Amino acid sequence: MKKLITCILTMLTSLLLVFFVIQAMPGNPVETLTQEYMRTSGMQYDQAYPKAKIALNYDPDTPLMDRFSQYVKGIVTGNLGQSMSYKEPVISIVLGALPWTLLVCSISLFLSFIVGVIIGIYVAWKRSNALDGVVTGYQALFGSIPDYIVAYLLVLLFSVFLGVLPSKGAYDSNITPGFNGAFIISVLQHALLPVLAYFLTTLAGWIMGMKASCMSVLGEDYINYSKARGLSNRRIVFSYLGKNAILPMVTSVAISFGMMFGGSPLIENLFVYPGVGYYLATAISRRDYTLMEGMFLMIIVMVLLSGLIAEFLYTRLNPRLREK
């Protein structure tokens, strides 16, 4: 119960900060649209300014506390308002973007975790200097390069030079969305490069983490006792080493998912992938306050839920930590 209360307080504090940070951002959506009207239509400022307010359904002259009360009321009632740029309800855009981000983040995290755990166990068990050198080199290379740079290189290689994978969008525009083979194949093809970008940049972390966890377990008495009993290496690795070393790694998955979810704007914006990150980046560039607030709300909720799931998994997997 304490953790739930802490989570709620954290969310309220985060939403409060998000609102005031957004309101303090330089640039005003009404002024931006006003200047566009003046530049493209030759209007005078006195004509363009009220037209921009009507078009955006936003009045920057409204007192800050009145805007804050509307913001709180919208969160409580589930009515997050209308996007200034898309002219659609924010909740519809959020719910439409969420599945795409969940698809890419969940697949990439699952693959990098499974592969990283297997390689980490193998490297720790073999204790080979050559393998350590390869893993360290991989971590130094992909651990130091931002994921969006890796994504850009993947686009150059597979989309520009080889032309074998699409570089943007969630599926082909000439395919009708639905539960059919053509649509599913197109979705997987378009998700491949974003998933690969996340996979390549997070794999080294799972390998090194699992290796370190295994090295601490290898010195335990039950490992030495199992060797003395003459058990096969396969049984020792899977039944004793891997089972105990993976405990802290499993709980890290939920936290990593939340961090990956929150860090999606750069990747999704590069691939024009219609997820939460893409719409957040678009909202920031257009100063779409209502859409920004909705996307930040979704990211905050997902990060906090991931933290709660991590806490639950850790107490379930390690009974010694359960509260009495």
Secondary structure, DSSP 8 states (H G I E B T S, - for coil): -HHHHHHHHHHHHHHHHHHHHHHTSSS-HHHHHHHHHHHHH---HHHHHHHHHHHHT--TTS-HHHHHHHHHHHHHHT---B-TTT-SBHHHHHHHHHHHHHHHHHHHHHHHHHHHHHHHHHHHHHT-HHHHHHHHHHHHHHTTS-HHHHHHHHIIIIIIIS--S--SSSS-TTS--SSSHHHHHHHHHHHHHHHHHHHHHHHHHHHHHHHHHHHHHHTSHHHHHHHHTT--HHHIIIIIIHHHHTHHHHHHHHHHHHHHHHT-HHHHHHTT--SHHHHHHHHHHHT-HHHHHHHHHHHHHHHHHHHHHHHHHHHHH-GGGS--
